[in-house]
């Protein structure tokens, strides 16, 4: 009759004893594989390393320029909320944010985040005189 007691196939180490050399040697290839994979990922996509660094949430022109474009969502939202964007001239906006990634006479865009399926983009729309009439973050 089964007593419900389970005996492990490999005896456990006594409490307080450090794992032995065998355990270390068994885990070494896995650790080396993870390190090699991380290095390969970094070497292939060096801009990804900046995604691991947290972006400052408050907008300043210096912070905006120093952070990877995929880490700017919080700053873009802060820019819209704290700065008097509506009515700003196009030259002022470009002076604060730098040259846009995309744009035309009535709209400019800056990618601010990468999502699982697409991007978040800071979109700034202008009237016929080059004044901001709308600014928002949208998903592409």
SULHU-V949113 format. One record per helix or strand of 3 or more residues. SS is the DSSP state (helix for helix, strand for strand). FROM is the first residue (numbers start at 1). TO is the last residue. If there is no record, write none. Layout:
((SS & FROM & TO) (SS & FROM & TO))
This chain:
((helix & 21 & 44) (helix & 46 & 52) (helix & 61 & 66) (helix & 73 & 82) (helix & 90 & 97) (strand & 107 & 114) (strand & 119 & 126) (strand & 131 & 139))
